[in-house]
Amino acid sequence: MNLLYDEEEDKKIKETFIQEFSRHLYQERKRSFEVVFLCIGTDRVVGDCLGPLVGSILQEKLEKYNIFNLTIYGTLEKNICYTNIQDVLEILKTKHQNACIVVIDAALSNKENIGKIFITREKMSLGKSLNKSKVEIGDISIKAVVGKDYKLSKYNFTSLQNISLNVVIRLAKLIADGIYEVIKYV
């Protein structure tokens, strides 16, 4: 993604996201009808607020259009981060045993991937860039690359603190809009 605003590029990214997410969700919904969104991150670090921002935008859209058959954990008001993830895992085990868990988080990668969104049908590893012990969760992973991975946790933490808010907001809106376009027909 060009870091300068490009409406055409954003449109292509959103279309690709919708196709990929729709394909993955369709496969998972064969197994489970319940869908839970787990939006990881904290609003205290700009580069890490992508997940909660997506959660808040998506929650607002769903409420506006009276869609209440989905569960969202992780918003700007109620962050889910490494310090409280174990509590959330317990809630998922007890309340959403057979749900399709869609995990959304910011990621660091090489410079060429900044601004890209990656969707996979596999568990997401949390805390990887900051050398935290690995927690793997989810059925579908959505990662948006917000900055460069320096391969050292102290540099990565500094990097996350100095990410452009504009990049994070644009990616969060693309993801939330794309998810809404897919789930409004589910």
C-alpha positions as CSV (number, residue, x, y, z in Angstrom):
1,M,0.0,0.0,0.0
2,N,1.3,3.4,-0.9
3,L,1.4,5.4,2.3
4,L,-0.1,8.4,0.5
5,Y,-3.9,8.1,0.1
6,D,-4.9,6.3,-3.0
7,E,-8.6,5.7,-3.4
8,E,-8.2,3.2,-6.2
9,E,-5.7,1.2,-4.3
10,D,-7.9,1.1,-1.2
11,K,-10.8,-0.1,-3.4
12,K,-8.7,-3.0,-4.8
13,I,-7.4,-3.9,-1.3
14,K,-11.0,-3.9,0.0
15,E,-12.3,-6.0,-2.9
16,T,-9.4,-8.6,-2.4
17,F,-10.1,-8.6,1.3
18,I,-13.8,-9.3,0.8
19,Q,-13.1,-12.2,-1.6
20,E,-10.5,-13.8,0.7
21,F,-12.4,-13.3,3.9
22,S,-15.6,-14.6,2.3
23,R,-13.9,-17.7,1.1
24,H,-12.3,-18.5,4.5
25,L,-15.5,-17.7,6.4
26,Y,-17.5,-19.9,4.1
27,Q,-15.2,-22.8,4.8
28,E,-15.3,-22.3,8.5
29,R,-19.1,-21.9,8.6
30,K,-19.4,-25.4,7.3
31,R,-18.1,-26.4,10.8
32,S,-19.7,-23.7,13.0
33,F,-22.5,-21.1,12.6
34,E,-21.4,-18.9,15.5
35,V,-18.7,-16.3,14.6
36,V,-16.7,-14.5,17.2
37,F,-14.3,-11.6,16.4
38,L,-11.3,-11.3,18.7
39,C,-9.7,-7.9,18.0
40,I,-6.3,-7.8,19.7
41,G,-4.3,-4.7,20.8
42,T,-4.3,-1.7,23.0
43,D,-5.3,1.9,22.4
44,R,-2.2,3.0,24.4
45,V,0.2,2.3,21.5
46,V,-0.7,3.7,18.1
47,G,0.7,0.8,16.1
48,D,-1.1,-1.7,18.3
49,C,-4.6,-0.1,18.3
50,L,-5.6,-1.6,14.9
51,G,-7.5,-4.5,16.5
52,P,-9.5,-2.5,19.0
53,L,-10.2,0.1,16.3
54,V,-11.6,-2.6,14.0
55,G,-13.7,-3.9,16.9
56,S,-15.2,-0.5,17.6
57,I,-15.9,0.4,14.0
58,L,-17.4,-3.0,13.4
59,Q,-19.5,-2.9,16.5
60,E,-20.9,0.5,15.5
61,K,-21.8,-0.7,12.0
62,L,-23.5,-3.8,13.3
63,E,-25.5,-1.8,15.9
64,K,-26.5,0.8,13.2
65,Y,-27.9,-1.9,10.9
66,N,-29.4,-4.1,13.7
67,I,-27.1,-7.1,13.2
68,F,-26.7,-8.8,16.6
69,N,-25.8,-12.4,15.8
70,L,-22.1,-11.8,16.1
71,T,-19.9,-11.4,19.1
72,I,-17.0,-8.9,19.2
73,Y,-14.3,-9.0,21.9
74,G,-11.8,-6.1,21.8
75,T,-12.7,-2.5,21.3
76,L,-11.2,0.9,22.1
77,E,-13.2,0.8,25.3
78,K,-12.3,-2.8,26.3
79,N,-8.9,-3.7,24.9
80,I,-7.7,-7.3,24.7
81,C,-4.0,-7.5,24.9
82,Y,-1.3,-9.9,26.1
83,T,-2.0,-9.1,29.8
84,N,-5.7,-10.2,29.7
85,I,-5.7,-12.7,26.9
86,Q,-5.9,-15.7,29.3
87,D,-9.2,-14.4,30.7
88,V,-10.6,-14.1,27.2
89,L,-9.5,-17.6,26.3
90,E,-11.5,-18.9,29.3
91,I,-14.6,-17.0,28.2
92,L,-14.2,-18.4,24.7
93,K,-13.9,-22.0,26.1
94,T,-17.0,-21.6,28.2
95,K,-19.3,-19.5,26.1
96,H,-18.1,-20.1,22.5
97,Q,-16.9,-23.7,22.5
98,N,-17.6,-24.4,18.8
99,A,-17.5,-20.9,17.4
100,C,-15.4,-19.8,14.4
101,I,-12.9,-17.4,16.0
102,V,-11.7,-14.6,13.8
103,V,-8.6,-13.0,15.2
104,I,-7.6,-9.5,14.1
105,D,-4.3,-7.9,15.0
106,A,-1.6,-5.5,13.8
107,A,1.6,-7.0,12.6
108,L,5.2,-6.0,11.8
109,S,6.9,-7.3,8.7
110,N,9.4,-6.2,6.1
111,K,9.1,-2.7,4.6
112,E,7.4,-4.0,1.4
113,N,4.5,-5.4,3.3
114,I,3.5,-2.3,5.2
115,G,-0.1,-1.5,4.4
116,K,-0.9,-5.1,3.4
117,I,-3.6,-7.3,4.9
118,F,-3.0,-11.0,5.2
119,I,-5.9,-13.5,5.8
120,T,-5.2,-17.1,6.6
121,R,-7.3,-20.1,7.9
122,E,-4.9,-20.8,10.8
123,K,-4.2,-19.8,14.4
124,M,-2.6,-16.5,15.0
125,S,0.5,-16.3,17.2
126,L,0.2,-13.4,19.6
127,G,3.2,-11.5,21.1
128,K,5.6,-12.8,18.5
129,S,7.2,-9.4,17.5
130,L,7.8,-8.5,21.2
131,N,9.3,-11.9,22.1
132,K,6.5,-12.8,24.5
133,S,5.7,-16.5,25.1
134,K,3.5,-17.6,22.3
135,V,-0.2,-17.8,22.5
136,E,-1.9,-19.3,19.5
137,I,-5.6,-18.7,18.9
138,G,-8.3,-18.6,16.3
139,D,-9.6,-20.3,13.1
140,I,-9.2,-17.3,10.8
141,S,-6.3,-14.8,11.2
142,I,-6.4,-11.3,9.8
143,K,-3.1,-9.4,10.1
144,A,-2.5,-5.9,8.9
145,V,1.1,-4.9,8.6
146,V,1.5,-1.5,10.2
147,G,5.2,-1.2,10.4
148,K,8.7,-2.7,9.9
149,D,9.8,-5.7,11.9
150,Y,13.3,-5.0,13.3
151,K,13.7,-8.5,14.7
152,L,14.5,-7.1,18.2
153,S,11.7,-6.6,20.7
154,K,12.9,-3.2,22.0
155,Y,13.1,-1.8,18.5
156,N,9.7,-3.3,17.6
157,F,8.1,-1.7,20.6
158,T,9.5,1.6,19.7
159,S,8.4,1.1,16.1
160,L,4.8,0.4,17.3
161,Q,4.8,3.6,19.2
162,N,5.8,5.6,16.2
163,I,3.5,4.2,13.5
164,S,1.4,6.7,11.5
165,L,-2.1,6.8,12.9
166,N,-3.4,7.5,9.4
167,V,-2.1,4.1,8.2
168,V,-3.7,2.3,11.2
169,I,-7.1,4.0,10.7
170,R,-7.1,3.3,7.0
171,L,-6.3,-0.3,7.5
172,A,-8.9,-0.6,10.3
173,K,-11.6,0.9,8.2
174,L,-10.8,-1.3,5.2
175,I,-10.9,-4.4,7.4
176,A,-14.1,-3.4,9.3
177,D,-15.9,-2.4,6.0
178,G,-14.8,-5.6,4.4
179,I,-16.0,-7.8,7.2
180,Y,-19.3,-5.9,7.3
181,E,-19.8,-6.5,3.5
182,V,-19.3,-10.2,4.0
183,I,-21.3,-10.8,7.2
184,K,-24.3,-8.6,6.3
185,Y,-25.5,-11.5,4.1
186,V,-24.7,-14.3,6.6
